[in-house]
């Protein structure tokens, strides 16, 4: 029998902590309004490091490919991939991701009262991944809720928010979830805001916890993201009025804020790119902008009437599991019946199964293990299984979500 400390040293390899980032951007009717803005977008993209790039107000598949080929994979860069483009009602969403950091497992469209909300299921691309690696998973959502300040507009935003929360509840989504978009919400007292944060079984958070009435309120001038133009007739159209609204937001679940599942929001990283707090109700590029170089302030002015919003997340360094032998070929935790299913490479007569949590505490032990092993109720988290047979010993790692 191998000691527990040696057991943990054997099954875990510790890598460096990694930081990943996400940016959301409303591209303002792209590309039908001035497709040449892709050169302007490229300047912004080159200035802001981004592993996940979610956009709204994308109009065509051509536009999606234009962004990928002319703004992302340029100047020797080739590691960006895009999600599948779906043509739905009104304008569309898109995710472009750094394939060195993430892989896209699947994606779905969520129908709402107005525009689709896009769902992207991603995994973190661990170093030295193998069949036994349980990596970080992330559900990313991109949306554009109903615009307008009338009560009927607020009601439609609330309906869209409800449809989103019902969807993730019905499919039991949990763990690491983010949703970025143009929510068109004027204050945190709006029903849509309260629904996103508090309704259903999955709670979301404003990472910077800035509750209040943001509309035309200079107290919140450092977090406004719309509009980049003070006067009408801005490049490629769009809204005027200067920076005085916080429509563009990225929300995150408790698990990300607290880092419960290896992915943690990095405090201080959330920002509206280009907002230095000195351009309330003004042009983002007027005078001196202390947040970005002047050429980037100009690009933000010409690209869209919205600023991109950005945040970073830290991934801890536990990266994999090493087998002691080839006894077990695969293991699968079934959340529906709370069982751990083992597939052996060859028939075995004796199976001893021990389950440990990440603190090293043994939470289950059986000398009568089998192909399908009923487990006790386990809290959400990562667990290690040690399987001892007459032919050798294996270790596996599985996630309860």
Beta strands, then each sheet from edge to edge (+ up, - down):
strand 1: 12-14
strand 2: 18-30
strand 3: 52-58
strand 4: 80-82
strand 5: 92-98
strand 6: 102-110
strand 7: 117-124
strand 8: 137-144
strand 9: 177-182
strand 10: 204-206
strand 11: 248-253
strand 12: 263-265
strand 13: 271-272
strand 14: 309-315
strand 15: 318-321
strand 16: 328-334
strand 17: 339-344
strand 18: 351-357
strand 19: 362-366
strand 20: 372-374
strand 21: 381-389
strand 22: 392-400
sheet 1: 1+ 15-
sheet 2: 4+ 5- 3+ 2+ 14- 12+
sheet 3: 4+ 5- 3+ 2+ 14- 13+
sheet 4: 6+ 7- 8+ 9+ 11- 10+
sheet 5: 16+ 17- 20+
sheet 6: 19+ 18- 21+ 22-
end
